[in-house]
């Protein structure tokens, strides 16, 4: 009996040995053979786990040594991934990771198999840390292509990764920056003294969040988003201002340090993305607080300002005229500065750890387009000229001088990042009479963002800017100049003497027009003097030249220096009255297409389309000479009290029909045609003023019949002028007459408010993201 048992054991061994020897002899490229052995093993008893593990190890090695087709093995991966044992699930995940890195085709082949993707994601629910690590590493390797990222997001991998991370994460023991190569900003990465599993999940979450569309970001549960954002902000606070470390040298000093592939810019982008859809992260000030802070305590003060001063004349609100018991709208900002009457501490408080605020295109409607442009630079230190200037104006030369001469050199094209040493040098510059000017405070302080948001609502504009100016005693910062936007100068500390001159032209300067403020001859212009003390507010309309200086010889115990903020009402092209006229014509034309389009008369369609664009050009010509076309439209100022808004609305209605009458009487076909021909000969863009409208049209363009591409339109214009000039003139006159007769003010206002909301949504997303990057820094 004993001999029989021994003989049976020998037979069993003989049955196993051929398969083991066969696996050992297989070359790395024999994937089909390995697939056959795996398939056979899966149908055997649980004792085949060891053999399956060896097969998977052999397969992973073959993938790394030479690319091979995954088609045979792909059918088995879902089964392998759902194995209850880590000895099979882990190597199966490793195979996905290895194959994903072998080639783009292999990555796409895996991503196209939904069962495999779902199987990999299912491993993220395991309680086995070894399985979790293998699955997460596989996700990281897999997500190296855009298609794979989309598939992972489609099957809710992000929510599972975030949930598991928050479950296993304990605390941040140590965080630092590291770089293996140069110490340039793009190469800086995050090192964390934390377990490997938490860091892998953190990295995977950052990668997928930075691959999300706006709608996918909105679908993240608020609790997950807020909890993860808190951790990201804590990491940013820890690494901000740290010195770069190199390689393992720092790791040995600090103990076990895991070096992630999360770059500083990746971390900043993730914080930005998770913040853009916050409903109101910056808080909000009431209309009453801002109204009384800028215009006085009277209920009719804002109405009086709009009627008598807005875009017409300077206006001073002295602190003595305000209600002493009213809420100080700048109180939170002043408190955040930790002001102790020491200018060096004030400079340090303001400038330390600020990040660059890259400009976003005024007509940008998709915040992700902006992120794609700056993603490798997001979170970097402030940049000279873009974010900060350190200047003074000598009274004799009347020209601005920059303290950082090397930064101001016109031949330098690379970004000039402001370092910690440069911040310290600002203290010395201040002692030498230089003004420190910081742009974009609405992107850096929640309290300023709240003021700017309320003010934008009051004036029916997309956004309001805010800059800061710190000027030492007996000094002048900026030279005499005028702005293309209206400003409210708010004196926070100290005092300043202002001189405002009569405007050189009755036409208000347009936003983004070239301004030659330094060339203004103010000696012959009329002037008004204003002395601002702490708490005073001075309004300066756009186009009014002005300059300001401090003096130590003041009589009210003022420290002699000045810290003031400017709140800037920037009237974007679509929201000045000329832009409203263009928008009204566009809406009317679109409505005509819906009502009259039959697709039969191509010539008639071209004549209509070209005539509409000729009328756009005519509006531009009129707007170049009529001041009313450059005024700000306030029809969307819906936050105003009803009585004030009703009075304002009637005035806006009168302005609109004044514009329509001007378009009817002064739009001349031959004048328009001649002006366009001159522009084409000079190789100029005839429609540069309505670039924003072209962008809007391209978003809605759905058919070649309604093509609004400028090059096609100009070709059609030249062709129609050559062959059907009389018909084109008749069509132009018909379009002009019908538009001026049929346009409805109330309908224009409704559509214009919707356009404003699109602009405001993008601006608010930008502000939300930038304020979040500065939060607690």
Beta strands, then each sheet from edge to edge (+ up, - down):
strand 1: 175-178
strand 2: 189-192
strand 3: 258-263
strand 4: 315-317
strand 5: 388-393
strand 6: 400-402
strand 7: 435-438
strand 8: 464-471
strand 9: 486-494
strand 10: 496-501
strand 11: 527-532
strand 12: 537-540
strand 13: 546-549
strand 14: 562-569
sheet 1: 1+ 2- 3+
sheet 2: 4+ 12- 9+ 14- 8+ 7- 5+ 6-
sheet 3: 11+ 10- 13+
end
